[in-house]
Amino acid sequence: MNCIRRFRDILPLLTLVLCCLFNCTCVRGQAKSQSLVYIGTYTHFELLSPPHKIPDGEHSKGIYFCRFDAVTGVLSPPVLAAESINPTFIAFDPNRPLLYAANEIYQFNGEASGAVSAFSIDPATGKLTLLNQVPSRGGGACYVKVDATGRNVLVANFGSGSVAVLPIKQDGGLATASAFVQQEGKGPSPRQLGSHAHCINLSPDGRFAISTDFGADKLFVYKFDAVAGSLMPNDPPFFAIKPGSAPRHLVFAPGGKIAYCLNEITSTVTVLSYDAANGAFHEQQSISTLPADFTGANTAAEIQVHPSGKFLFASNRGHNSIAVFAIDDQGRLSALHNYSAQGRTPRNFSLDPSGRWLIVANQDTNNVVVFGVDQQTGELKPNGQTVTVPAPLCVRFWK
């Protein structure tokens, strides 16, 4: 009887302790589920080459961020993280709270050049603080990549068809270019009168840098030294894509033996086997990003592989869709379905680290849309989460 009495006496305290433990666990779980999502935009259409028509509605001021809950798929209203001119592509340092943005402009500090901006991230507030800004060494900087060591930012300049390496200083700011390459070539399309570097990515082992050249219909391959910040032509120095394709972005599948090149003008994906020892590519397949019955104008924009390696996604501007493909054991693709992007001109999209969510930036309807991803089928379903961001171009998850 005394034991029962004692238990009744301490029951309220025990209940309180258990509730506190449970609530703390939930709070910690929610905290871990939260990500910051950064969104790059067009701020000055008149600075592009050729100048674009300025759209109606609110004009962007730079880079925005939202908080994203990976459990519920809820995306918070956007907040301006930092003012910046045409920050059209962004990338993060792998180890430090640093963000780098390609500023798609054609004049910088009196030079015929774009720029790259370095920002520090405040993890508590999401705000960005500008560290410095340096020339990209070519007009129309459109893509940035941070190497796995966190020593360098690689940049592709669309307007001038060049690539460069910008060393990262101890404080996270950028030094002037340690390497620069002017690419050459042209294709059969009127949009391919000269070289247009659209992307520079790194091989999984970091030994090679690959530049997709929209104008030259080539994947230029360079030996990359992260310590020296250097680029040297590989042997072979490039892989030729079918003329008129206009290669835009390149991604590797998990395992690093297969790469996928998205071609803008032909709206196709070229499946490539990759020789990691020599940095060489070989074509295995080419497949359209569009339904067979589509007859309108379209340009492909972004490509990503699901973390599981089971699915590939690509965006279509014109058809305004996200194409989903199944990936077989050899890395080859089979088309599954095209899903409406829920807006016009899906310039870019990103998968969260879990692969459960895909967020699309629709440039011409000023909206960013959240989709759930079925882990077994790759099916996309909008979850009702949409936020308004002026001229969104690039969306990226930060841990």
Secondary structure, 3 states (H helix, E strand, C coil): CHHHHHHHHHHHHHHHHHHHHHHHHHHHHHHHHEEEEEEEECCCHHHCCCCCCCCCCCCCCEEEEEEEECCCCCECCCEEEEECCCEEEEEECCCCCEEEEEECCCCECCECCCEEEEEEECCCCCCEEEEEEEECCCCCEEEEEECCCCCEEEEEECCCCEEEEEEECCCCCECCCCEEEECCCCCCCCCCCCCCEEEEEECCCCCEEEEEECCCCEEEEEEEECCCCEEEEEEEEEEECCCCCCEEEEEECCCCCEEEEEECCCCEEEEEEEECCCCEEEEEEEEECCCCCCCCCCEEEEEEECCCCCEEEEEEECCCEEEEEEECCCCCEEEEEEEECCCCCEEEEEECCCCCEEEEEEHHHCEEEEEEECCCCCCEEEEEEEEECCCEEEEEEEC
